[in-house]
Amino acid sequence: MARRNATILVVDGDSRIHKACSQAFSDFDVRIASNADEASTAFEASKPGALVVETTLDGGVDGLTLVDQLRTSDPDLAVVVLTATPSAQSAVRALRLGVDDYLIKRTDSMSQLKQSVRDGIRTHTRRAEVSRVLHELTELNDAFLENMQTLQRANLDLESKFDAAGDQDPDAWRVLVVDDDVSIVALLETLLRSQGFEVDGANSGAEARSLFAEQRFDVVVTDKNLGDADGVELIGEIHVASPDSVPRCCRFDYS
């Protein structure tokens, strides 16, 4: 899975940390800031995937306040605290802010920092991907429900048209359903057969013409937009082939 952004923002007043992070993350684009103001400017310019921050900063805004501000702008920002002034209070505060790790500056800090930053980026990338997929599934579900409602309304319209078509026995009617969407044809076939009609389905204009050439249909239901034909033109062709079917030809646009 690709990381969401190959930029790391390092916020620390110690130039030695700047140099160490630039060397440790040579495969990333490392941006450096010495205080909260510089960090905010760099954040807006680069939208980093991860933040490495010291709790104690010059300029009046401490590192954890900065974390809170930047996380408000980007909840998926991976955050690792690397501090020379650890305390139980700052550790608890960092935990409540949901930082990915809280490290104390030591001789082996860089190896731990590298692993923590990479783990944090992976975690937040997965979280963002899950959120995106859930959003897409919600949209697909809403579209499915909307299509089902459209089809149900279409079925009610069909029933009213059939009821008004005359006193011919509905059980003797043959219905041709034409749509390039196989699922819609299957659904309408099921609905119409449940009402006692004999139904054939076609998934293209060519298939519909072939079926109509072989047998007579009393009712034709066609989508307006077919893959190889226009539903309106298809009704015109059926009118020429079988004028008696025209009063019972129905055109629907499911798009």
C-alpha positions in Angstrom: 0.0 0.0 0.0 1.5 3.4 -1.0 2.1 5.8 1.8 -0.2 8.8 1.7 2.5 11.4 1.5 6.3 11.0 1.4 7.0 14.2 3.4 8.0 14.3 7.1 7.8 17.5 9.0 10.4 17.7 11.8 9.7 20.4 14.4 12.6 20.9 16.9 14.9 23.8 17.9 18.0 21.5 18.0 19.9 21.6 14.7 21.5 18.3 15.5 18.0 16.7 15.4 17.4 18.3 12.0 20.6 16.7 10.6 19.9 13.3 12.2 16.3 13.2 10.9 17.4 14.2 7.4 20.0 11.4 7.4 17.6 8.8 9.0 14.8 9.6 6.5 16.8 10.0 3.3 14.1 8.3 1.3 11.6 10.9 2.4 11.2 14.6 1.7 12.2 16.0 5.2 11.0 19.5 6.0 12.5 21.3 9.0 10.9 23.8 11.4 12.2 25.3 14.7 9.0 26.5 16.2 5.2 26.3 15.8 4.9 29.2 13.4 7.5 27.8 11.0 5.8 24.4 11.4 2.3 25.7 10.5 3.7 27.4 7.4 5.6 24.2 6.3 2.5 22.1 7.0 0.3 24.2 4.8 2.9 24.1 2.0 3.6 20.3 2.1 0.7 18.5 3.8 3.1 16.0 5.3 2.3 12.3 6.0 4.1 12.4 9.3 5.1 14.9 12.1 8.1 14.5 14.4 7.9 17.1 17.2 9.7 18.1 20.4 7.4 19.0 23.3 9.4 22.0 24.2 9.6 24.7 21.5 10.5 28.4 21.4 7.9 31.0 20.6 5.2 30.4 23.1 3.4 27.3 21.6 4.5 24.0 22.9 4.8 20.9 20.7 1.7 19.1 21.9 -0.4 22.2 21.4 0.9 22.2 17.8 0.0 18.5 17.5 -3.6 19.3 18.5 -3.8 22.2 15.9 -2.4 20.1 13.0 -4.4 17.0 13.9 -7.5 19.2 13.7 -6.6 20.1 10.1 -5.5 16.5 9.2 -6.8 13.7 11.6 -4.8 11.1 9.6 -1.5 12.8 10.2 1.0 10.3 11.8 2.6 11.9 14.9 5.7 10.9 16.9 6.9 12.9 19.8 10.7 12.9 20.3 11.6 14.9 23.4 14.6 15.7 25.6 12.3 16.9 28.4 10.0 13.9 29.1 7.4 14.1 31.9 4.4 12.0 33.0 2.2 15.0 32.3 3.3 15.4 28.8 3.2 11.6 28.1 -0.4 11.5 29.3 -1.3 14.5 27.3 0.3 13.0 24.2 -1.6 9.8 24.7 -4.9 11.7 24.9 -4.0 13.5 21.7 -3.6 10.0 20.0 0.1 10.4 19.0 1.6 7.2 17.4 4.6 7.1 19.8 6.3 9.1 22.6 10.1 8.7 22.5 12.9 10.1 24.7 16.0 11.4 23.0 18.8 8.9 23.6 21.7 7.4 21.6 19.4 4.8 20.0 16.5 7.2 19.4 16.9 7.4 15.6 16.4 3.7 15.0 13.3 3.7 17.2 12.1 6.9 15.5 12.5 5.5 12.0 10.4 2.5 12.9 7.7 4.5 14.8 7.3 7.0 11.9 7.0 4.2 9.3 4.5 2.3 11.4 2.5 5.4 12.0 2.3 6.2 8.3 1.2 2.6 7.5 -1.5 2.7 10.2 -2.9 6.1 9.1 -2.8 5.1 5.4 -4.8 1.9 6.1 -7.2 4.0 8.2 -7.7 6.5 5.4 -8.2 3.6 2.9 -10.8 1.9 5.1 -12.6 5.2 5.5 -12.6 5.7 1.7 -13.9 2.2 1.0 -16.7 2.6 3.5 -17.7 5.9 2.0 -17.8 4.3 -1.5 -19.8 1.4 -0.2 -22.3 3.8 1.4 -22.7 5.6 -1.9 -23.1 2.3 -3.8 -25.8 1.2 -1.3 -27.6 4.5 -1.6 -27.5 4.2 -5.4 -28.8 0.6 -5.2 -31.7 1.6 -3.0 -32.5 4.5 -5.4 -32.5 2.1 -8.4 -34.7 -0.4 -6.6 -37.2 2.4 -5.8 -37.1 3.5 -9.5 -37.8 -0.1 -10.6 -40.7 -0.5 -8.2 -42.2 2.7 -9.4 -41.7 1.4 -13.0 -43.5 -1.8 -12.0 -46.4 0.1 -10.6 -46.6 2.2 -13.8 -46.6 -1.0 -15.9 -49.4 -2.5 -13.8 -51.5 0.6 -14.3 -50.8 0.5 -18.1 -51.8 -3.1 -18.3 -54.9 -2.6 -16.3 -55.9 0.2 -18.8 -55.0 -1.7 -21.9 -58.3 -3.4 -22.4 -60.3 -6.4 -21.4 -58.0 -9.0 -23.0 -57.1 -11.8 -20.5 -53.7 -10.8 -19.0 -52.7 -14.5 -18.7 -52.6 -14.6 -22.5 -50.4 -11.6 -22.9 -46.8 -12.1 -24.0 -44.4 -9.4 -22.8 -41.0 -8.6 -24.2 -38.6 -6.8 -21.8 -35.5 -5.1 -23.4 -32.6 -3.6 -21.4 -28.8 -3.9 -21.8 -28.6 -4.4 -18.0 -29.1 -8.1 -17.3 -30.1 -7.5 -13.7 -32.9 -5.1 -14.7 -34.3 -7.6 -17.2 -34.2 -10.4 -14.6 -36.0 -8.2 -12.1 -38.7 -7.1 -14.4 -39.2 -10.7 -15.7 -39.7 -11.9 -12.1 -42.1 -9.0 -11.3 -44.2 -9.5 -14.4 -44.3 -13.3 -14.2 -45.6 -13.0 -10.6 -48.5 -11.1 -12.1 -49.3 -13.9 -14.5 -47.7 -12.6 -17.7 -45.6 -14.7 -20.1 -42.3 -12.9 -20.4 -39.2 -13.0 -22.6 -36.1 -10.9 -22.1 -33.6 -9.3 -24.5 -30.3 -7.5 -23.6 -29.9 -5.7 -26.9 -31.8 -4.2 -29.8 -30.6 -7.0 -32.1 -31.8 -9.7 -29.7 -35.2 -8.0 -29.4 -35.6 -7.8 -33.2 -34.7 -11.5 -33.4 -37.3 -12.5 -30.8 -40.0 -10.3 -32.4 -39.3 -11.9 -35.8 -40.0 -15.3 -34.3 -43.2 -14.6 -32.3 -45.8 -12.0 -31.5 -45.7 -9.9 -28.3 -48.6 -8.0 -26.9 -46.5 -5.7 -24.8 -43.0 -4.4 -25.3 -41.1 -2.7 -22.4 -37.8 -1.2 -23.4 -35.2 1.1 -21.8 -34.5 4.3 -23.7 -30.8 3.8 -23.9 -29.6 0.4 -25.2 -26.1 -0.6 -26.0 -26.7 -1.1 -29.7 -30.0 0.8 -30.3 -32.2 3.6 -29.2 -35.4 2.4 -27.4 -37.5 5.0 -29.2 -36.3 3.8 -32.6 -36.8 0.2 -31.6 -40.5 0.9 -30.7 -40.8 2.5 -34.2 -39.5 -0.7 -35.8 -41.9 -2.8 -33.8 -44.7 -0.5 -34.9 -43.9 -1.2 -38.5 -43.6 -5.0 -37.9 -46.7 -5.2 -35.7 -49.0 -2.2 -35.5 -51.3 -3.9 -33.0 -48.5 -3.8 -30.3 -48.0 -0.1 -30.4 -50.7 0.9 -27.9 -49.0 -1.4 -25.4 -45.4 -0.4 -26.0 -43.8 1.2 -23.0 -40.5 3.1 -22.9 -38.6 3.7 -19.6 -35.4 5.5 -18.8 -33.7 4.0 -15.7 -30.6 6.3 -15.8 
